[in-house]
Amino acid sequence: MSHPQHCPGCGNRCSLDAPSCTTGERYARSLRAAHHHPAPAAETKPVAGKTAAALKAEKLSTLRPKKSVNQKAPAAAESAPLSLEDRLTLQLRALERTMECNQPGQKSGQSRLLTLLAAQPEGQLSQRTLTEYMGIRSSSLSELVHKLERSDLVQRTECPTDRRTALVSLTEQGRTKAASLSGAEANPFRVLSASEQETLLALLAKLNRGGK
């Protein structure tokens, strides 16, 4: 639209390039201000298929700081490793279960007692010695020997040199039973060499002496 060349505010009809009255000057200033005022910003039209809320969310996402690709989530706290003492204890308990599994058909205590007696040159030991070898109370050993006596696997006799001592020996049936237990399938130590078994024996003996 073309602008007027003269001020229409009064009858003087001043030229707007050089107005001669106050009215013309004010009109000229207002016209120049209107001519140089920036037009209002056009509203951003939504992109096809996107709502105003979606566009706002995209704008906010550009303002948020992005995580570094090398930034890692905090690792979960790892379980504290077992102490050497705990690991040794677990291995000894596992060994006890292994020995029980390698003695089918007999309770662990019965099999151990029969095997101990069979390993003796005379096939007998005193109850006191058996108590020490097996690491059980004398009352528990007496109960165990009594059960084996009823099964006709062992017998008790009086020691000829000390009447206060009872000797436990294998019967004929007990020797047969002990022989069946002395095979490879009943020996959990077969995976160790003879020297390794000797080393293990020395270590276990030292461990047991230290607990007394």
Salt bridges, closest charged atoms under 4 A:
GLU58 OE2 - LYS50 NZ 2.74
GLU143 OE2 - LYS147 NZ 3.79
GLU149 OE1 - ARG156 NH2 2.88
GLU158 OE2 - ARG163 NE 3.93
ASP162 OD1 - ARG164 NE 3.38
GLU172 OE1 - ARG175 NH1 3.20
